[in-house]
Amino acid sequence: MNPKPNIVNLPVYKPGKPIEEVKRELGLSEVIKLASNENPYGSAPSVRAAIIAELDNLSLYPDGSATELTSKLASQLGVTNDNIIFGCGSDEIIALITRAFFLPGDETIMADQTFSVYKSNADIEGAITIEVPLAHGTHDLDAMLARITDRTKIIWICNPNNPTGTIVPEEALITFLNAVPSHVMVVLDEAYCEYVTDLSYSDGIKLLEHYPNLVVLRTFSKIYGLAALRIGYGVASPQIITLINQVREPFNTTRISQVAALAALDDQEYVQECRRLNSAGIIQLQGEFERLGLEYFPAHGNFIMVDVRKSAIEVFDSLLRKGIIVRAGHRIYPTFIRVTVGSVEQNNAFVTALEQALTEQKVRA
């Protein structure tokens, strides 16, 4: 059996190591995972109640169009139902966009260190990826504009960027969108938008009426705390949503995920509290990094990318043995680790382990 030639050497996405796996491999009883940008405070209490109430309906297929959830979300965002599509996480929306729009040989533009799923899905569809170097960890929009050709189909902007955590300010984003040809799609991935407190940050949804080539991605996996339920969404013009829907599998979101998302949307006070706690956690970690003399990128999501000035893989391994899971292996930033902002207690445990890991590295050197 012969597969597509372009997938033979395609790297498999590696998520943050599961807590259970680390416990089993290293014989640890306590492990803190700060690797996947999950909400350390979980979901709103009302979500649990909604899930329990829905358990009696497990024998029934979900609403394939997520009608009730779509209506509630559309009302909150100030758009119409026709502007929204739901997916198994925003990851699936990324895959559906590439399935719907890429032909082999099409070009797509993205940063050289950003969410890897953009490139992997482009590779699957035979598109050619143009990677533009970040400027101080931030999207270089002028350089991205300069790489547009007649073959360019989609440009990806992760805002805040994963893994660096930096943002593109609204003014710069609007200038960029004004310069992008109307036939080129711009996908604005705002997975972490609810965490951002910087007043220069743009609300991508409000830009949609001015830019029909814009698609905005968001998710319930991060601040809403529903990562296990895999539900995210895209917002765009009805014409684009229709095309993406034509390649969407039926029943791609579950009854449980839909009722959980409905309950989560109803509790915006919980979202605001998680944002406040995350901001405090960023200040806590930044203060510790400064005390340790470590440089870091400005953090606007629920994670910080910090330069440990050693092999990030070695520091990762040392932290892992101490029961702390972070992320390393960023090819453009080999001495940086990305750490999720945890609770006060989790952050303290991470900093203690990091100091020990850095001391061990010095001794070995």
N, C-alpha and C positions, 0 to 999 in steps of 0.2 A: 504494500500500500504506500503510495507516494503522497506526502503532505504538500501543502503550499511551500515552495522553496524558501519564501521569506520568513517562515516561522521556525525553520529547523534550528537555528541558533539563537532564537529569541529568548532572552533571560526571563525566568519566572519571577513574578513579583514576590518579594520576601517581606511579609508583614513583621511587626514587632513580635519578638518571641513570646509565646503564651506563658502566663504565670505557672500553669500546671506543668508545662514541659520543663521549665527551669527548676522547679521544685524537685521533679523526678530525676533530672539529669545530675543535679548538684547536691541532692539530699538536703535541701533547705526546707524549713518549715514556714518561714516568712519571706515573702517576695513582694516588692513594690514595682509595679509596671508604670514607667514614665516614657513609653516608647511610641505609643500610637495616638497621642493627643485625644485620649478619651476624657470625659468629664469626671474628675475624681469624686464629685458629689452625686453622681448618678442622675437619674431622671426625677421629675417632679412626682411627689407621692400620688397624685391623681392618676398618673400613668399606670401604676401598678394596679389600682382599682379597676381601671378600664380594661386592662389585659385579663384580669381574673373574670370580669363579667363576660368577656368574649369567649372564654374557654368552652362554653356550651355549644359554640358554633363551629368547632373545628372540622366537622364533616361537610361544611358548606364551602364552595368556592368563594373567593373574595370578589368584590366588585372590580372588574377588570379596568374600569375607567376611574376608580377611586373618586366617585362623583361627590360624595359628601365632603371628603377631605379637600378635594379640588375647590369646591365652593367656599369653604371656610378660609382656605389659604388665599384664594383670589380676593376675597373681601378684605383680608388683612393687608395684602400687598397693594391693593388698589388696581388690580388688573381684572381681566375676564377669565372665565374658565378655559377659553380657547387658547389662552397664553401659557398654560401650565401642562407639564408632563411629569409623571412620577416614575421613579425607577428603583431598582434594588440597590439603593445607595446612589449618590451622584456618579459613582464609578460607572454604573450601567448607562447613564445618560451619555457619558463620554463615549462609551463603546457604541451606543446607538447612533450618535452623531457621525462617528467615523464610518459606520456601516452604511448610513444613508447618503453620505456626501463624497467619500473618497473613492476615486478610481486609481488604479495603479499608475504611478508616475506623477500624481498630483503632489504639490509641495505644501508643507505645513511648517509654521514658524513657532518656536517656543524658546524659552530661556534654556541655558545649558545646565542649570541645576534647578529643577522644578519638579512638580508631581510627575512621577515616572509613567503613570498610566496613560498620559497623552501620547507619549512616543510609542509605547508598546502597542496601543490600539492602532496608531497610524501604521506601524510596521506590519501588523496583521493584514491591513487592507492594501499594502503595497505602496503606500505614500512615502514620499521622500521628506525626511525631517531636517529642517534647517535650525540648528541650535545657535542662539545668540548669547554671548557671554553676559552674565549679570554685571552690573556696575555697582560695586560696594554692596553686593547681595540683593540689589533691586533690579527689576526689569529695565533694560536700556531700550526705551520705546523708540528713540530716534534710530538706533541701530537696527531694530526690528523693522521699522518702516523701510529702511534702506535695502532690506533683503526681499521685499515683495517683488514678485515677477508675475508674468501672465499665467504662470502655472500655480500660483499661490491659491489655496482653497480655504485654509483655516489658520487663524492665529490664536494662540492660547495665552491667556494672562491669568495667572494665579494670584489672587489679591485678597488677603495677605498671601505671600508666596510661601509655599511649602517646599523646602524645609527652612528657608532663611527667616521667615516671619516678617519680612519687610512689606511695605505697602506702596502702591502707586497712588499719589494724591489725585483728587478729583480734577483739578485744573489740567494736570499733565495727561490724565486719561481722556478728557474731552478733546484736548488738542490732538491726541493720537487718533481717536475715533474719527475726527473730522478729516484726517489725512488718509485714512484707510479707504481704498476703493470700495464702492458699494457692493461689488460682487464678491468680496472677500469676507467670510464670516469671522467674527471675533467672539471667542468663547471666554467669558469672564467668570472664573471659578471663585466664588465667594463662600467657600465652605466654612471659613472662620469669621465671617463678617460680624456675627453677633457679639464677638469678643472685642471688637475694635472700639476704642474710645477717642482716637485722634480725630479732631474736628475737620482735618483736611481730607478724610477718607470719603469716597463716593458711595452712594447707594445705587448700585447697578440697575435696580428695578426702575428707578426714576429716569434712567437714560434710555430705556427701551423705546419710548414713543418717538425719540429723535433719531434712533439708529436701528432701522429694520434688519440690519445684518448682525445685530448683537444677540448673543445668547448668554443668559446668566444662570449659573449653577449654584445650588445651595443644598444643604443636607440637614437631617435630623440626628446625625451621628455624633456631632460635636457638642455644642452647648446644650442641646436638648437631651443628651445622654441616652440615645437610642441606637448606639453603634451595633449592638447585637441583632437588631431587627431589620437592618439594611433598608433604609428608606431615605431617598433624596429626591430632588426635583430640578427641573429646568424651566426657565421662563423665557419666552421669546415671542415673536410675532406668530399669529395663528398659522400662517403659511409654513413657517419652519416647524412648528409643533406638529402639524399634520404630516409633514414628510418624515419626521422622526418617529411618529406613531405608526407609520406604515411598516417600519422594520422592528417594532417592539413586539416582544412575545406577549401573549395573553396572560393575564393573572401574574404579572411580574412583581407585584407587591402583595403581601399577605393581609388577611383580615386583622391579625394581631398588630401588624405594623401600622395599618391604617387607623385603627382605633387608638393606638398609642400616640400617633402623631396628632390626632384630633385633640386628645387630652392635653398633650404638651403645648399645643398652640393656645389653649385656653388659659394656661398659667404663665403669663408673661412676667409676673412678679418673680417667679422662680428663675427665669432667664436673667432678669436684672440682677438678682442676688448672685447668681453664678458669675456674671460679668464683673461684679464688684469684687468677689473673692478672687477671681483670676487676676484682676488688676493688682490687688494686694500681693498676690503670689509672685507676679512679675517683679514688683518692687523688691520683695524679699530676696529673690534669686539674683537679681541684678546687683543688689548690695553685697551679697556674698561673693559674686564673681569679681566685683571691684576690689573687695578685701583680699582676694586671692591673686589679684593682678591679671585676671583673665579678660580678654576682649570678647565682645558678643555683638550680634546684630540687634538693632532695635526690634523689640518684640511687640507684635500687634495681634497675634493670635493667642492660643493657649499653650505656647511652646517657645523655647528660646534656643537659638543655635550659638554655641559658645566655643571659642578656640581654646582647647586644652594644651596646645603647644607641644603635644606629643602625638604619637600614632593614635588616632581615634579608636582604631580597632583594638589596640592593646588596652586603652583606658576602658573601653566597652567591656572587654573580657574581665578586667579587674573588678569593675562595678558589678558585673553579672555574678561573680563568685561571692560578692557581698550581698546579693539579693536585690540589686537595683538594675532594672532593665531600661536602657535608653536606646537611642539609634545612632549608628555610626556608618561608615562605608560610603560617604558622599564623595563621589569621584573628583569633584572640583575643589572640595574642601576636606582633604584627608586628615587634618588635625582638629576638625570640628565634630562635636557631638550635638545632637538635638535632644533636648529634654522637655517633656511635657511638664507644664506647671501643675503641681499637685496641691494637696492640702498643706497647711503649715507643717504638720508632722511629717508628711512625705517629703516635702522640700528639705526639712532639716536632716532627715535620714540620708537623702541624696547628697547633700553638701558634705556631711561627715564622711560618707563613703568616697566621695570625689577627692577630698583632701588626702585620705589614705591612699587612694589609687595614684594620685600625682606624686606623693612621697615615695611610693614603691617604684614608680618610673624613674625618679631621680636616683634612687639607690642602684637600680639596674644599670643606669647610664654611667 
